[in-house]
Amino acid sequence: MMKLYYAAHTCALASHIALEDAGAEYSTVRIDFAAEEQRKPQYLAINPKGRVPALITERGILTETPAMLAFIAQSFPKAKLAPLDDPFAFAEVQAFNSYLCATLHVAHAHRMRGYRWADDPAAMEAMKRKVPDSVGACYELIESKMLRGPWVMGDSYTICDPYLFTVAQWMEGDSVDPARFPKVSDHRQRMSERAAVRKAIAEELG
Amino acid sequence: MMKLYYAAHTCALASHIALEDAGAEYSTVRIDFAAEEQRKPQYLAINPKGRVPALITERGILTETPAMLAFIAQSFPKAKLAPLDDPFAFAEVQAFNSYLCATLHVAHAHRMRGYRWADDPAAMEAMKRKVPDSVGACYELIESKMLRGPWVMGDSYTICDPYLFTVAQWMEGDSVDPARFPKVSDHRQRMSERAAVRKAIAEELG
């Protein structure tokens, strides 16, 4: 049985939803960021990066959301969470998720985690000020070029959908007005109505 | 036949090497960053992100190095560039490449591309000052926890190897002393002796 380490309001929600979508048997462990549990030796032994998510599998530990999502899709092929038999379509899924991970999530992280990239408090404030622009630019690209609709990859629901939904939860906090992005907002609404999403959120915030 | 859009000294080199490793038939197109070709309409029609690499395939255009590398590995299975029949081992490959993309490359980008995350010139200078630390911390993790040796994933060469080699080309520019990281340095040396690597570099810098 897999075990997911998560913290509330983080990108771990994407893998949590995907585990639900897959019909996986799994358990969860909440890491308390307020108590800095992610930097304590007990957790660093699981994930030396000191971040969530981490997924304990019977073969070992996985980190990095795009890799975990692909693993969940490949481990539960009957759930059809990715086009596993089509390398090009699978690469499109991976490319979308890589963009969320390396561009959108990174832009967002400059609001609260500027210390990763500068030591000067004034620089961290400058980073915070740019977040509405830099995150907003990501959603402009997603809205105009990437989200095919009704799901990210078109007619088929994939592992891109819980990931987009997860990062889109941060829009208001990043001062990005969802009303500017009708396709993203519609996607977020439809995702929020899915039983798997409701269950994962209820557990994380309960 | 595939076509790779690249710029010199960028992460596009990883896919270029992998195409050589795969024995693929491909052509390349150089994008001139000094002339800002990546922001001109002709290139934005190929990759609206305005970045390299981009890979033109017979099915469409792919971006994002981790996705492109996985696509190359899956498209040329005889080259055995990834453990395609083992979802866990494949996820480990994807996790490593995701870390390079979303953490190491992002840390490095704060030296020259701070304008992505702040508008204040003083903040960009503060970001530059942090790069030796933030990039160095990535190599500490890679050296101590991630690079199994002799190749990234152990005995088998995979798509992790050209990617690590590519980003490791930037160490000196980021004021990270390679001598601190003997396993990474040894890997870089052995990679640099491979014919595929020599050919790709000669073309990009020729």
Interface residues (C-beta under 8 A of the other chain):
Chain A: P48 K49 T57 R59 G60 L62 T63 E64 T65 P66 A67 M68 A70 F71 Q74 S75 P87 F88 F90 A91 E92 Q94 A95 S98 Y99 C101 A102 T103 H105 V106 A107 H110 R116 W117 A118 D119 D120 A122 A123 A126 M127 R129 K130 S134 L141 S144 K145
Chain B: P48 K49 T57 R59 G60 L62 T63 E64 T65 P66 A67 M68 A70 F71 Q74 S75 P87 F88 F90 A91 E92 Q94 A95 S98 Y99 C101 A102 T103 H105 V106 A107 H110 R116 W117 A118 D119 D120 A122 A123 A126 M127 R129 K130 S134 L141 S144 K145
